[in-house]
Amino acid sequence: MEYVSEPVIFTKEIDEKNINLTVPEGFVKDLHFSTNEHFMLMLRVVGPDMNKVVDFFEDGEDEIYNIKTFDVVGNKEINDDFILTDIYMDEGPNLGVDIDIEPAMIRLILDFLKN
């Protein structure tokens, strides 16, 4: 299991405009490199900003993302373009018992290949 010491900044281009999403390091649960070209990123986002994460990655397979962060275990900066090859999203249980409230948590597993 690897960890990041800085937020993860994702950037993608939509209609010739760069859109950024910053995920605080506390939401990053694992960063796993199987090779220098392939890694998985596991996120757990809690709170009102989870919808921003869902909207940013929803239907994002095969899109190119620039990813910038710092890997503590590998002691290296990550700043490169990657293709999102697979995504798994799981909306977690609600924090309350109210009916028809938005989920309070989202878990994501993002699988990337270097572009």
N, C-alpha and C positions, 0 to 999 in steps of 0.2 A: 504494500500500500504506500502510495506517495502522496505528498501534501504540497500545497502551494502556500507561499508566504505573502502573496499580494492578491488583490482581486483579479479575476479573469475577465479580460475585456474582449468581447466578440464584436467583430465588425463585418457587416455584409452590405453588398450594394443592391439597392432597390431603385429602379428608375433613374440610374446614373447618380444616385445620391447615397453616401455612406451612412448607414444606420449603426449605432453602437448600443451594446448592452453590457453593463458592468455587473458582474456577479461577485459579491464580497466573498473573501476566502472562507468565511464561516459556513457558507452554503456548499462549498466543495467538499464532498465526502471522500472521493478517491480520484486519483489520476494515475492511470496504469498504461505504461509503455510496453507493448509487446515487441516492437522494433522502433528504430528511429523514424520510420515512415508511418507507423500506426499507433494510435493510442485511444483509450477510452476515458471519458470524463463522467463522473457520477456526481450529480447535484441533488440537493434537497433544499427547496426554497419554501420558506414559510412566511405567511403574511400577505398583505395586500399587493405586493409587487410580484407575486407568483404569476399573475395573469400576463404581465409584461414578458416573462420568460416563456410562457406557453405561446403567446402570439409571435414572439421572435423566432421560435424554432418549429412551430407547427407547419407541416408540409415543407420542411426545409431540407429534406433528403436530396442529395446530389447538388446542393448549393455550396458555394465556396465561402468560407469564413476565415477572416484573419483572426488568429487567437494570440493574445499577449498575456503572459503571466510569468511567474518565477517558480520553478520546481525546486523545493527545498532538498529533497533526497538526492536528486541528480545534480543539484547545485548548478542549474543552468537556466538561462532565460529562454522562454518560449516566445517566439514572435515570428509567425510564418502563416502562410495560407494553407488551409486544409479543406478537404471535401467531407461533408457530413454524409457518411455512407449508411448509417442506420440510427434510428432514434427509438427509444422506449420511454413513454410517459405514463405515469401512474399517479392519479390524483388521490391523495391520501384521505384519511378519515377527517370528518369535521371535528373541530374542537368543542362544539356545543351539541346539544340535542335538538336544536331547532330544525324544522323542516324547511326545505328550499333555501338554504343559505349556501353561499359559494364555498367550495372546498378550501381548507385552510393551509394545505400543503400540496406540493407537487414533487415527485421524484422523477429524475431524468437520467437516462444512460445514453450518452452520446458517443458514437463510434466514428472516429475521424481517420482519414488517410491524407498524407501530405500531398499537396497539389503539385 
